[in-house]
């Protein structure tokens, strides 16, 4: 036993030598990471991937740069829902709405009935006149336990675009309960009532929207239109002149007066002129803030009506009426 204790230590074998080499490699990797430019090696493999929050915070604010950034994130992992949603949003900001729709459509094949995806996909489909698709998606997105007034508003607009104004009113009233006094909600509810034969209620709601909205010009033009349909031509001209040249406002009112006299069916019930309005005689609204309409002296002036924020396109049932409603 004594001899064994006094014997010199055994030389390290191969396993210990391998362990020493790996340790040295790790230490060198750590040094390079801290003090040099080389971030490769085993240490780099141990570096945690950035979180979703860090990825979002790193995104540029400039629209085109943001689209390029999210395009790369999406290409890295097309199954990443956050990347897909952000990429689609950046494409929308550039006006590439059909490209954004394609991204959301692809994401829906992977993520199914995710409510957030259904909300974005449904509202964009509605804006691009895919009304039947939008109705199904927005129904999925509408969470009774956590309702979003924008989704409820969009569901109403889907019905309005089909000419189902009474069904639309139910959703608009629900949106009004969730977001009282919002100009978009008031505008859409007012127009739905007007199209359903209650222009007086529509007028009242548009007056509220005009008082509440930060961008009153769009609501005012719709109010002037509803007033004109009720035969209140002087006030319609006065309100229309706030945002249009007086000559254009007068021409619009004169055209309304001529339409109603020539065809009593052009006026909504309750106005004293007959049946619901023939909306095909109305010029559609433009999507964003509309430029004033200047009627050429020798041509028929175009009546203008405006949505609040995001304009809706044509609808199968009544394209001119559908253009007045906001999808928000």
C-alpha positions as CSV (number, residue, x, y, z in Angstrom):
1,X,0.0,0.0,0.0
2,X,2.8,2.4,0.9
3,X,4.5,1.8,-2.4
4,X,1.3,2.5,-4.2
5,X,0.9,5.8,-2.3
6,X,4.4,6.9,-3.1
7,X,4.2,6.1,-6.8
8,X,4.2,9.0,-9.3
9,X,0.8,9.9,-10.7
10,X,-0.2,8.2,-13.9
11,X,0.1,10.1,-17.2
12,X,-3.2,11.4,-18.5
13,X,-4.8,9.1,-21.1
14,X,-6.5,10.0,-24.4
15,X,-9.9,10.9,-22.8
16,X,-8.4,13.6,-20.7
17,X,-6.5,15.0,-23.6
18,X,-9.7,15.3,-25.7
19,X,-11.4,17.1,-22.8
20,X,-8.6,19.6,-22.5
21,X,-8.7,20.3,-26.2
22,X,-12.5,21.0,-26.1
23,X,-12.1,23.2,-23.0
24,X,-9.4,25.2,-24.8
25,X,-11.6,25.6,-27.8
26,X,-14.5,26.9,-25.7
27,X,-12.2,29.3,-24.0
28,X,-10.9,30.6,-27.2
29,X,-14.4,31.0,-28.6
30,X,-15.4,33.0,-25.6
31,X,-12.4,35.2,-25.9
32,X,-13.1,35.8,-29.6
33,X,-16.7,36.6,-28.8
34,X,-15.7,39.1,-26.1
35,X,-12.7,40.8,-27.6
36,X,-12.7,40.0,-31.3
37,X,-14.9,39.9,-34.4
38,X,-15.1,36.1,-34.8
39,X,-18.5,35.1,-33.4
40,X,-18.4,31.5,-34.8
41,X,-17.5,28.3,-33.1
42,X,-19.3,26.5,-30.4
43,X,-20.0,29.7,-28.4
44,X,-22.1,31.1,-31.3
45,X,-24.2,28.0,-31.2
46,X,-25.0,28.7,-27.6
47,X,-26.1,32.4,-28.3
48,X,-29.9,32.6,-27.7
49,X,-32.1,33.6,-30.7
50,X,-33.7,37.1,-30.5
51,X,-37.2,37.2,-29.0
52,X,-40.3,38.2,-31.0
53,X,-40.3,41.5,-29.1
54,X,-36.7,42.2,-30.1
55,X,-37.4,41.4,-33.7
56,X,-40.3,43.8,-33.7
57,X,-38.4,46.5,-32.0
58,X,-35.6,46.2,-34.6
59,X,-38.0,46.8,-37.5
60,X,-37.5,50.1,-39.4
61,X,-40.3,52.7,-39.3
62,X,-39.9,53.8,-42.9
63,X,-42.5,51.8,-44.9
64,X,-40.3,50.5,-47.7
65,X,-37.5,49.6,-45.4
66,X,-40.0,47.9,-43.0
67,X,-41.4,45.9,-46.0
68,X,-37.9,44.7,-46.9
69,X,-37.1,43.8,-43.2
70,X,-40.3,41.8,-42.7
71,X,-39.8,40.2,-46.1
72,X,-36.5,38.7,-44.9
73,X,-38.0,37.6,-41.6
74,X,-40.9,35.9,-43.4
75,X,-38.5,34.2,-45.9
76,X,-36.5,32.8,-42.9
77,X,-39.6,31.2,-41.5
78,X,-42.9,31.4,-43.4
79,X,-44.6,29.6,-40.5
80,X,-43.9,32.5,-38.2
81,X,-47.3,34.1,-37.7
82,X,-45.9,37.4,-36.4
83,X,-43.6,37.8,-39.4
84,X,-46.5,37.0,-41.8
85,X,-48.8,39.5,-40.1
86,X,-46.1,42.2,-40.0
87,X,-45.1,41.6,-43.6
88,X,-48.7,41.9,-44.8
89,X,-49.1,45.1,-42.8
90,X,-46.0,46.6,-44.3
91,X,-47.2,45.7,-47.8
92,X,-50.5,47.3,-47.1
93,X,-48.7,50.5,-46.1
94,X,-47.1,50.5,-49.5
95,X,-50.4,50.1,-51.2
96,X,-49.6,46.5,-52.2
97,X,-52.9,45.1,-50.8
98,X,-53.3,42.1,-53.1
99,X,-49.7,41.0,-52.3
100,X,-50.6,41.4,-48.6
101,X,-53.7,39.4,-49.1
102,X,-51.7,36.5,-50.6
103,X,-49.4,36.5,-47.6
104,X,-52.4,36.3,-45.2
105,X,-54.0,33.6,-47.3
106,X,-50.9,31.5,-47.1
107,X,-50.7,32.1,-43.4
108,X,-54.3,30.9,-43.0
109,X,-53.3,27.5,-44.5
110,X,-50.8,27.1,-41.7
111,X,-52.5,28.7,-38.7
112,X,-56.1,27.9,-39.4
113,X,-58.7,29.9,-37.3
114,X,-56.3,32.1,-35.4
115,X,-58.5,35.1,-34.5
116,X,-55.8,37.7,-35.0
117,X,-55.0,36.4,-38.4
118,X,-58.7,36.1,-39.3
119,X,-59.3,39.7,-38.3
120,X,-56.5,41.1,-40.5
121,X,-57.3,38.7,-43.4
122,X,-61.0,39.4,-43.2
123,X,-60.8,43.2,-43.1
124,X,-58.4,43.2,-46.0
125,X,-60.6,40.8,-48.0
126,X,-63.6,43.1,-47.3
127,X,-61.6,46.1,-48.6
128,X,-60.8,44.2,-51.8
129,X,-64.4,43.3,-52.3
130,X,-64.1,39.6,-51.4
131,X,-67.2,40.0,-49.3
132,X,-68.2,36.4,-48.8
133,X,-64.7,35.4,-47.7
134,X,-64.6,38.4,-45.4
135,X,-67.9,37.5,-43.7
136,X,-66.6,34.1,-42.8
137,X,-63.3,35.3,-41.5
138,X,-64.7,38.2,-39.5
139,X,-67.2,35.8,-37.9
140,X,-64.2,33.7,-36.7
141,X,-62.4,36.9,-35.6
142,X,-65.3,38.2,-33.6
143,X,-64.6,37.0,-30.0
144,X,-67.7,37.4,-27.8
145,X,-65.5,37.2,-24.7
146,X,-63.2,40.0,-25.9
147,X,-65.1,42.0,-28.6
148,X,-63.2,44.4,-30.9
149,X,-65.4,47.3,-32.2
150,X,-63.4,47.4,-35.4
151,X,-64.2,43.8,-36.2
152,X,-67.9,44.3,-35.4
153,X,-67.9,47.4,-37.6
154,X,-66.3,45.5,-40.5
155,X,-69.0,42.7,-40.1
156,X,-71.7,45.3,-40.5
157,X,-70.0,46.7,-43.6
158,X,-69.9,43.3,-45.1
159,X,-73.7,43.1,-44.9
160,X,-74.0,46.7,-46.1
161,X,-71.9,46.0,-49.2
162,X,-74.4,43.2,-50.0
163,X,-77.4,45.6,-49.6
164,X,-78.5,44.0,-46.3
165,X,-78.8,47.2,-44.4
166,X,-81.0,46.0,-41.6
167,X,-78.6,43.2,-40.8
168,X,-75.8,45.8,-41.0
169,X,-77.6,48.1,-38.5
170,X,-77.4,45.3,-35.8
171,X,-73.7,45.2,-36.1
172,X,-73.3,48.9,-36.2
173,X,-75.4,49.4,-33.1
174,X,-73.2,46.8,-31.4
175,X,-70.1,48.6,-32.5
176,X,-71.6,51.8,-31.2
177,X,-72.1,50.2,-27.8
178,X,-68.4,49.1,-27.8
179,X,-67.1,52.5,-29.1
180,X,-69.7,55.2,-28.4
181,X,-69.5,58.3,-30.5
182,X,-66.8,57.2,-32.9
183,X,-67.2,58.9,-36.3
184,X,-66.8,55.8,-38.4
185,X,-69.4,54.0,-36.4
186,X,-71.8,56.9,-36.5
187,X,-71.3,57.4,-40.2
188,X,-72.0,53.8,-41.1
189,X,-75.0,53.5,-38.8
190,X,-76.4,56.8,-40.3
191,X,-76.1,55.6,-43.8
192,X,-77.6,52.2,-43.0
193,X,-80.6,53.9,-41.5
194,X,-80.9,56.2,-44.5
195,X,-80.7,53.3,-46.9
196,X,-83.3,51.5,-44.8
197,X,-85.8,54.4,-45.2
198,X,-85.0,56.4,-42.1
199,X,-83.2,59.5,-43.3
200,X,-84.1,61.5,-40.3
201,X,-82.2,59.1,-38.0
202,X,-79.4,59.1,-40.5
203,X,-79.3,62.9,-40.4
204,X,-79.2,63.0,-36.6
205,X,-76.3,60.5,-36.4
206,X,-74.3,62.3,-39.1
207,X,-74.6,65.5,-37.2
208,X,-73.2,63.7,-34.1
209,X,-70.4,62.3,-36.2
210,X,-69.6,65.7,-37.6
211,X,-69.3,67.1,-34.1
212,X,-67.2,64.2,-32.9
213,X,-64.8,63.6,-35.8
214,X,-61.3,64.9,-36.2
215,X,-61.7,64.9,-40.0
216,X,-65.2,66.3,-40.4
217,X,-65.1,66.9,-44.2
218,X,-65.9,63.3,-45.0
219,X,-68.9,63.2,-42.7
220,X,-70.1,66.6,-43.8
221,X,-70.4,65.5,-47.5
222,X,-72.5,62.5,-46.4
223,X,-74.6,64.8,-44.3
224,X,-75.2,67.2,-47.2
225,X,-76.2,64.2,-49.3
226,X,-78.7,62.9,-46.8
227,X,-80.1,66.4,-46.3
228,X,-80.5,66.8,-50.1
229,X,-82.4,63.5,-50.3
230,X,-84.9,64.9,-47.7
231,X,-85.4,68.0,-49.8
232,X,-83.4,70.2,-47.4
233,X,-81.5,71.7,-50.3
234,X,-80.5,75.1,-48.8
235,X,-78.8,73.5,-45.8
236,X,-77.3,70.8,-48.0
237,X,-75.7,73.4,-50.1
238,X,-74.5,75.3,-47.1
239,X,-72.8,72.3,-45.5
240,X,-71.4,71.1,-48.8
241,X,-69.8,74.5,-49.3
242,X,-67.6,74.0,-46.2
243,X,-65.3,71.6,-48.1
244,X,-66.2,72.2,-51.7
245,X,-66.2,75.3,-53.8
246,X,-69.6,77.0,-53.5
247,X,-70.3,76.4,-57.2
248,X,-69.7,72.7,-56.9
249,X,-71.8,72.4,-53.8
250,X,-74.6,74.3,-55.6
251,X,-74.3,72.1,-58.6
252,X,-74.5,68.9,-56.5
253,X,-77.6,70.2,-54.8
254,X,-79.2,71.2,-58.1
255,X,-78.5,67.7,-59.4
256,X,-80.1,66.1,-56.3
257,X,-83.2,68.4,-56.7
258,X,-83.5,67.4,-60.4
259,X,-83.1,63.7,-59.6
260,X,-85.9,63.8,-56.9
261,X,-88.3,65.7,-59.1
262,X,-87.6,63.6,-62.2
263,X,-87.9,60.3,-60.3
264,X,-89.6,60.2,-56.9
265,X,-88.1,56.7,-56.3
266,X,-84.8,58.5,-55.9
267,X,-85.7,59.6,-52.4
268,X,-85.9,57.5,-49.3
269,X,-89.2,56.8,-47.5
270,X,-90.0,59.4,-44.9
271,X,-88.7,62.2,-47.0
272,X,-92.0,62.8,-48.7
273,X,-90.7,61.7,-52.1
274,X,-91.3,57.9,-52.3
275,X,-89.3,54.8,-52.4
276,X,-85.6,54.0,-51.2
277,X,-82.9,56.0,-53.1
278,X,-81.7,54.8,-56.5
279,X,-78.0,54.8,-55.4
280,X,-76.8,54.0,-58.9
281,X,-77.1,57.8,-59.6
282,X,-74.6,58.6,-56.8
283,X,-70.9,58.8,-57.6
284,X,-68.8,56.4,-55.4
285,X,-66.5,57.7,-52.7
286,X,-62.7,57.5,-53.0
287,X,-60.7,55.4,-50.5
288,X,-58.6,58.0,-48.7
289,X,-59.2,61.7,-48.1
290,X,-60.9,62.8,-51.3
291,X,-60.0,65.8,-53.3
292,X,-62.7,68.3,-53.9
293,X,-64.8,67.6,-57.0
294,X,-64.8,70.4,-59.6
295,X,-67.7,70.1,-62.0
296,X,-67.0,71.1,-65.6
297,X,-69.5,73.8,-66.7
298,X,-70.6,71.9,-69.7
299,X,-70.9,68.5,-68.0
300,X,-73.1,66.9,-65.4
301,X,-71.6,67.4,-62.0
302,X,-70.8,64.3,-59.9
303,X,-72.3,63.9,-56.5
304,X,-69.7,63.1,-53.9
305,X,-70.1,61.1,-50.7
306,X,-67.2,60.0,-48.5
307,X,-66.3,57.3,-46.1
308,X,-64.6,58.1,-42.8
309,X,-61.3,56.3,-43.1
310,X,-60.7,53.2,-45.2
311,X,-63.0,53.3,-48.3
312,X,-64.8,50.2,-49.4
313,X,-65.0,49.1,-53.0
314,X,-68.0,48.1,-55.1
315,X,-70.5,45.6,-53.9
316,X,-72.5,43.0,-55.8
317,X,-75.9,44.2,-54.6
318,X,-75.5,48.0,-54.9
319,X,-72.0,49.3,-55.9
320,X,-72.7,53.0,-55.3
321,X,-74.3,52.5,-51.9
322,X,-71.5,50.2,-50.7
323,X,-68.9,52.8,-51.5
324,X,-70.2,55.0,-48.7
325,X,-69.6,52.6,-45.9
326,X,-66.3,52.4,-43.9
327,X,-64.5,49.2,-43.2
328,X,-62.4,51.1,-40.7
